[in-house]
Amino acid sequence: MTIMAKKHYTVTTKGRPARSRNGRDTMYPEYSATGHTSGTGSSVMDTSSGSGTHEHTNMQLLDSLSRDDDFYLYIREKLKDADESTLQKIKAGFADIAADLTEDSPVLKKFLSRLKDDTAAGIITFLKGINIGLKDPDDPGQGYNAEVKESGDALFQILEVAVKGLIKELYVAGDSFFGNYSQGKSGALISRNGDSELNDLLVRLKADLGELLVRGKSLFGNYVPGASGASIDAEGNAELRELLVRLKAVLGSLRVNGDSEFRGNLSSEEFVSGFLGGKGWAIMKETVLNALGIPETKYTGEFDNVVVRGILRVFELVVSQLLGENDNRVFTAMMEVDHYDPETGTVWL
């Protein structure tokens, strides 16, 4: 086979007009021809050095080349031990179209496939967004299963974050479930109405609740019975270190194991001061001026009856009526105890 110097040719074939190939057939560069070739009996015009026609020794090869309407290049090869021939497609470079890339083509390392799974080694930027999956393959107008818009707004059927999700603002139009939620058993729920079912709720700073309903026991602080913290059980029994009630506390019963301190007045539900029209009882706190004109806090107790089983020590006693054990009575508009004689047990008025 004779290799000729590289020239540009226009090949005229039977039944087809000539077309310029611009040297695209790189598999046989030494026989580089242009245009459609088909059949036999072609002539070649040398266009690199002027006009004129002449025959070349590679005409047999040129005559065996042909193209179809999609510009695929073919070579006609004679079958062994037969008079018939067959057309074999000649690939231009690594491939003639993307679908026909060979497995070892470097093109596969530079471009992503639209038809099969592929992996990108770098960052992919989508300027207009992403649409994923058709809701109804038979009706594309129904939209997509997931969308990410150019603005960053996203629509997903389910979003699962395995490790960590950083969300600046979260708006949930429906119910939210956490963990393997089962009502009253496991997981957690925050409904679209704001109702919540949780195992534990830790509030570090402040919780503003319109109403708090606790069905079980509540523990406060590092609760140790009788030592620290506080507890309110499901029956309403409470163990507290201090209890401050600013307005009113209604207790069915009050049992105090230790000391009691009352900073204001202490009285029955209804109290009216006075001998004749008075009712109820009270221990009242009032501020009075002493003999030096200095304000002092004094406490006054008013009861219907007082029973003292032991000793009654009184600095000054003012009485309206004395009643003895033998039903003897002494009445006076005002009576003042002068002194008491402990040796005889006599009270001198």
Wavefront OBJ file of the C-alpha trace (Angstrom):
o trace
v 0.000 0.000 0.000
v 1.367 3.353 -1.024
v 1.068 6.225 1.493
v 0.727 9.523 -0.262
v 1.380 13.009 1.054
v -1.577 14.573 2.927
v -3.865 16.385 0.498
v -7.454 17.619 0.537
v -9.742 15.875 -1.920
v -13.272 16.171 -3.183
v -14.650 12.747 -4.047
v -17.393 12.555 -6.670
v -19.490 9.384 -6.434
v -22.214 7.906 -8.528
v -25.700 9.137 -7.622
v -24.634 11.510 -4.801
v -23.245 15.039 -4.652
v -19.858 15.524 -3.085
v -19.584 16.937 0.507
v -16.543 18.209 2.366
v -15.442 15.978 5.255
v -12.792 18.388 6.659
v -10.590 15.499 7.667
v -13.024 14.015 10.286
v -12.293 10.360 9.389
v -9.299 9.891 11.624
v -9.202 6.107 11.570
v -7.605 6.162 8.132
v -5.805 9.518 7.967
v -3.633 8.429 5.085
v -6.742 7.873 3.016
v -8.607 10.919 4.299
v -11.433 11.661 1.860
v -14.466 13.904 2.155
v -18.149 13.776 1.353
v -20.436 10.840 0.536
v -18.818 7.881 -1.174
v -20.782 4.998 -2.462
v -20.295 2.201 -4.884
v -17.498 2.071 -7.432
v -16.163 4.052 -10.327
v -15.207 7.225 -8.442
v -12.802 9.876 -9.665
v -10.740 12.177 -7.488
v -9.969 15.846 -8.019
v -6.814 17.210 -6.422
v -7.887 20.577 -4.929
v -4.706 21.316 -3.054
v -2.627 22.228 -6.087
v -5.157 23.634 -8.511
v -7.614 21.965 -10.896
v -7.437 18.742 -12.833
v -8.275 15.096 -12.321
v -6.088 12.053 -12.137
v -6.262 8.523 -10.803
v -4.748 7.411 -7.506
v -3.625 4.001 -6.300
v -6.027 4.157 -3.268
v -9.196 4.406 -5.364
v -10.217 0.875 -4.402
v -10.249 1.835 -0.733
v -12.029 5.132 -1.407
v -14.681 3.328 -3.377
v -15.330 1.030 -0.428
v -16.175 3.966 1.878
v -19.723 5.306 2.252
v -21.925 7.412 4.578
v -25.595 7.211 5.483
v -28.035 10.052 6.116
v -26.864 10.341 9.731
v -23.280 10.806 8.542
v -22.011 7.484 9.849
v -18.923 6.316 7.937
v -18.947 2.740 6.618
v -16.447 0.516 4.805
v -17.543 -2.332 2.575
v -15.729 -5.538 3.367
v -15.902 -8.729 1.341
v -16.918 -11.812 3.252
v -14.324 -14.546 3.402
v -14.794 -17.323 0.836
v -17.882 -15.570 -0.618
v -18.761 -13.155 -3.342
v -20.918 -11.088 -0.988
v -19.775 -8.061 1.009
v -20.996 -6.299 4.147
v -20.829 -2.744 5.462
v -18.911 -2.181 8.703
v -19.376 1.080 10.616
v -16.137 2.964 11.246
v -16.108 5.001 14.468
v -14.698 8.504 14.316
v -12.168 8.773 17.141
v -13.549 7.230 20.346
v -17.190 7.266 19.272
v -19.587 8.373 16.547
v -22.415 9.284 18.980
v -22.509 9.406 22.816
v -24.561 6.199 22.991
v -21.806 4.283 21.311
v -18.981 5.289 23.667
v -16.615 2.468 24.413
v -16.189 1.459 28.033
v -12.631 2.786 28.096
v -13.486 6.096 26.467
v -12.082 9.113 28.374
v -15.301 10.911 27.481
v -17.073 8.836 30.128
v -14.793 10.396 32.745
v -15.659 13.945 31.690
v -19.425 13.829 31.150
v -22.335 12.458 33.194
v -24.701 9.948 31.682
v -28.415 10.766 31.306
v -29.351 7.112 30.817
v -27.679 5.222 33.658
v -26.304 5.679 37.150
v -23.229 7.843 37.274
v -20.929 9.540 39.792
v -19.634 13.105 39.778
v -16.242 13.745 41.358
v -16.814 17.487 41.622
v -19.580 19.905 42.591
v -22.613 20.129 40.309
v -24.387 23.491 40.200
v -28.006 23.646 39.080
v -28.895 27.244 38.254
v -32.610 26.696 37.627
v -33.401 23.990 40.190
v -34.079 20.251 40.171
v -37.219 18.205 39.466
v -37.225 14.595 40.690
v -39.662 11.886 39.621
v -43.125 12.314 38.116
v -46.117 11.939 40.422
v -47.977 10.307 37.558
v -45.812 9.032 34.649
v -48.891 8.982 32.423
v -49.744 12.591 33.250
v -46.669 14.851 33.580
v -48.962 17.762 34.375
v -49.461 16.347 37.875
v -46.002 17.598 38.820
v -42.989 15.991 40.472
v -42.392 13.958 43.613
v -39.681 16.379 44.724
v -38.625 19.835 43.621
v -35.798 22.208 44.477
v -36.397 25.636 43.004
v -33.895 28.275 41.922
v -34.657 30.270 45.086
v -33.753 27.275 47.287
v -37.350 26.425 48.197
v -37.776 22.655 48.249
v -40.669 20.204 48.207
v -40.093 16.613 49.370
v -42.419 13.749 50.179
v -40.096 12.526 52.966
v -36.842 14.116 54.174
v -34.568 11.922 56.291
v -31.470 13.456 57.882
v -29.189 10.714 59.206
v -26.705 12.847 61.165
v -27.456 16.558 61.483
v -29.762 19.122 59.919
v -29.253 22.875 60.371
v -32.507 24.710 59.660
v -32.867 28.454 60.125
v -36.664 28.326 60.190
v -38.992 25.337 60.125
v -42.674 25.549 59.243
v -44.699 22.345 59.464
v -48.214 22.483 58.019
v -49.244 19.063 59.346
v -48.414 16.738 62.234
v -44.784 16.022 63.183
v -43.723 12.562 64.377
v -40.427 11.704 66.060
v -38.878 8.273 66.460
v -41.027 5.171 66.263
v -44.145 6.976 67.418
v -46.883 4.925 69.033
v -49.524 6.791 71.003
v -48.941 6.517 74.731
v -45.947 4.207 74.252
v -42.969 5.492 72.281
v -41.699 8.299 70.098
v -43.094 11.815 70.115
v -45.789 13.851 68.401
v -46.432 17.555 67.813
v -49.786 17.931 66.091
v -50.811 20.698 63.719
v -52.936 22.094 66.569
v -49.897 22.384 68.845
v -50.729 19.349 71.004
v -47.608 17.426 71.990
v -46.811 13.973 73.336
v -43.239 13.625 74.596
v -41.219 11.408 76.890
v -39.122 14.196 78.408
v -39.141 17.964 77.980
v -36.127 19.961 79.168
v -36.539 23.755 79.286
v -33.305 25.524 80.274
v -34.581 29.077 80.583
v -38.314 29.717 80.446
v -41.549 27.998 79.505
v -44.736 30.028 79.047
v -47.738 27.714 79.388
v -51.370 28.667 79.204
v -52.298 25.495 81.069
v -50.295 22.584 82.447
v -51.888 19.192 83.022
v -49.692 16.571 84.683
v -51.129 13.056 84.963
v -48.211 11.552 86.856
v -45.597 12.593 89.372
v -43.579 15.801 89.001
v -40.053 16.125 90.384
v -38.142 19.388 90.735
v -34.400 19.820 91.131
v -32.274 17.011 92.475
v -35.148 15.485 94.405
v -34.282 13.357 97.422
v -37.207 12.657 99.790
v -36.819 14.750 102.915
v -33.527 16.220 101.798
v -33.548 18.229 98.563
v -35.603 19.170 95.544
v -39.368 19.030 95.400
v -42.097 16.610 94.404
v -45.790 16.733 93.508
v -47.320 13.307 92.979
v -50.348 12.294 90.920
v -52.640 12.539 93.982
v -51.559 16.143 94.583
v -49.315 15.469 97.585
v -46.408 17.881 97.538
v -43.026 18.062 99.200
v -41.532 21.539 98.868
v -38.790 23.551 100.461
v -40.695 26.834 100.255
v -44.132 27.799 99.019
v -44.934 31.418 98.191
v -48.566 32.255 97.525
v -49.069 35.940 96.719
v -52.865 36.068 96.640
v -54.750 33.123 98.040
v -54.252 29.446 98.814
v -57.200 27.130 99.498
v -56.171 24.000 101.400
v -58.402 21.144 102.444
v -56.052 20.502 105.316
v -52.656 21.785 106.353
v -50.075 19.717 108.151
v -46.763 21.342 109.028
v -43.956 19.098 110.229
v -41.574 21.922 111.032
v -41.723 25.622 111.797
v -44.359 27.901 110.289
v -43.866 31.553 109.427
v -46.703 33.914 108.547
v -45.668 37.356 107.323
v -49.154 38.795 107.145
v -52.516 38.264 108.836
v -53.887 34.836 109.585
v -57.634 34.394 109.937
v -60.678 32.281 109.303
v -62.497 32.566 105.976
v -64.876 35.131 107.496
v -63.778 37.417 110.290
v -65.518 40.380 111.963
v -63.913 42.031 114.983
v -65.987 42.876 118.054
v -67.591 41.394 121.200
v -71.229 41.359 120.206
v -71.256 41.298 116.402
v -67.875 39.738 115.889
v -67.312 36.315 114.341
v -64.485 34.141 113.185
v -60.920 34.418 114.391
v -57.793 36.253 113.361
v -54.198 36.922 114.263
v -53.586 40.381 112.905
v -50.438 42.365 112.263
v -50.512 46.105 112.797
v -48.063 48.946 113.222
v -48.464 51.276 116.255
v -46.449 54.054 117.828
v -44.852 53.290 121.168
v -44.409 55.767 124.029
v -41.400 57.270 122.279
v -43.310 57.772 119.037
v -41.389 55.045 117.253
v -43.380 52.668 114.980
v -43.579 49.118 116.281
v -45.200 46.011 114.888
v -47.813 44.508 117.167
v -49.906 41.385 116.762
v -53.456 40.976 117.999
v -55.334 37.720 118.281
v -59.114 37.584 118.453
v -60.970 34.327 119.099
v -64.301 33.164 120.442
v -62.717 30.891 123.045
v -59.215 30.151 124.235
v -58.410 27.084 126.317
v -55.059 27.033 128.078
v -54.275 23.706 129.723
v -51.023 24.805 131.272
v -49.715 28.149 132.434
v -50.980 31.427 131.005
v -48.510 34.255 131.454
v -49.997 37.707 130.892
v -48.254 41.048 131.333
v -51.552 42.928 131.478
v -55.036 41.430 131.629
v -58.213 43.390 130.924
v -61.490 41.499 131.513
v -65.200 42.293 131.460
v -66.395 39.255 133.430
v -64.803 36.610 135.618
v -66.401 33.196 136.045
v -65.314 30.868 138.829
v -65.502 27.087 138.864
v -68.366 27.218 141.346
v -70.355 29.375 138.922
v -69.549 32.560 140.841
v -69.436 35.572 138.569
v -67.863 38.959 138.950
v -69.017 41.665 136.512
v -67.245 44.951 135.942
v -67.218 47.603 133.290
v -63.455 47.503 133.497
v -61.274 45.314 135.672
v -57.519 45.333 135.815
v -55.366 42.702 137.486
v -53.193 44.348 140.090
v -50.926 41.422 140.823
v -50.789 37.702 141.267
v -49.587 35.972 144.452
v -47.887 32.705 143.438
v -47.703 31.421 147.038
v -51.438 31.576 147.603
v -52.536 31.480 143.980
v -54.542 34.629 144.489
v -55.232 37.135 141.710
v -55.581 40.648 143.010
v -57.760 42.959 140.974
l 1 2 3 4 5 6 7 8 9 10 11 12 13 14 15 16 17 18 19 20 21 22 23 24 25 26 27 28 29 30 31 32 33 34 35 36 37 38 39 40 41 42 43 44 45 46 47 48 49 50 51 52 53 54 55 56 57 58 59 60 61 62 63 64 65 66 67 68 69 70 71 72 73 74 75 76 77 78 79 80 81 82 83 84 85 86 87 88 89 90 91 92 93 94 95 96 97 98 99 100 101 102 103 104 105 106 107 108 109 110 111 112 113 114 115 116 117 118 119 120 121 122 123 124 125 126 127 128 129 130 131 132 133 134 135 136 137 138 139 140 141 142 143 144 145 146 147 148 149 150 151 152 153 154 155 156 157 158 159 160 161 162 163 164 165 166 167 168 169 170 171 172 173 174 175 176 177 178 179 180 181 182 183 184 185 186 187 188 189 190 191 192 193 194 195 196 197 198 199 200 201 202 203 204 205 206 207 208 209 210 211 212 213 214 215 216 217 218 219 220 221 222 223 224 225 226 227 228 229 230 231 232 233 234 235 236 237 238 239 240 241 242 243 244 245 246 247 248 249 250 251 252 253 254 255 256 257 258 259 260 261 262 263 264 265 266 267 268 269 270 271 272 273 274 275 276 277 278 279 280 281 282 283 284 285 286 287 288 289 290 291 292 293 294 295 296 297 298 299 300 301 302 303 304 305 306 307 308 309 310 311 312 313 314 315 316 317 318 319 320 321 322 323 324 325 326 327 328 329 330 331 332 333 334 335 336 337 338 339 340 341 342 343 344 345 346 347 348 349
